[in-house]
Amino acid sequence: MAGRRTWSRNRLLLIGFAVLALVGILLPGIFDYLLGGDRRQLVVTMQQGVSEGDRDTLKQACGALPGVTVVDDQGAAEAQYRFPVRFRISDSTAAQEAALEQCINRYPQLVRGVLTERDR
């Protein structure tokens, strides 16, 4: 009888763990991806040797366009010149995205490449 009770308890624990694991996988998936909305970003990779002032020039010129916001830098401020400039283009129209790309193309001496992250 004691062996049967142990088997039932182990089975109940395994089922409980499986349910918790399933909920732990499904909830972030539902809330982060299905209900998360548009999270697109345009990532501008800078040329080597650009300064913080060059990054600020690009941020000020192109970040003020309608439908575009500059994503704040994270990390040490003295090392930011090595990292790309990010623009949030969530819920922007195709015309606003084209205007942003035209603005970025005005700085070929600063920009190495452009990539869209978190695409639809």
C-alpha positions, 0 to 999 in steps of 0.5 A: 500500500505504501508503494502505491501511495508513493507512486501516486504522489510522484505522479502528481508532482510530475504532472504539477511540474509539467503544468507549471513548465507549460504555463511558464513557456506559454505566458511569455510567448502570448504576452511578449509576441502575440500581444506585444504589438509592433516592436520594429527597430531600424539599426544603423551600423556606424563606420569605424572611427566615428565619434560620439558627436557623429552619432549625435548628429545622426540621432538629431537629424533623423530621430526628429522625423515623424513616426521615428524615435531614437532608442536610448543607449544602454551601457557605458557612455564612453563606449557608445561610439562603437555601437549602432544607432537604433531608431524605433519605427513601431507603428510608422507608415511606409512613407515615414520609413522611407523618409528615415532611410533618405535621411540616413542615406545623407550620411554615407561617411558615417553609416556602414549599413542598415538592418531592421530588427524585430520585423513583423 
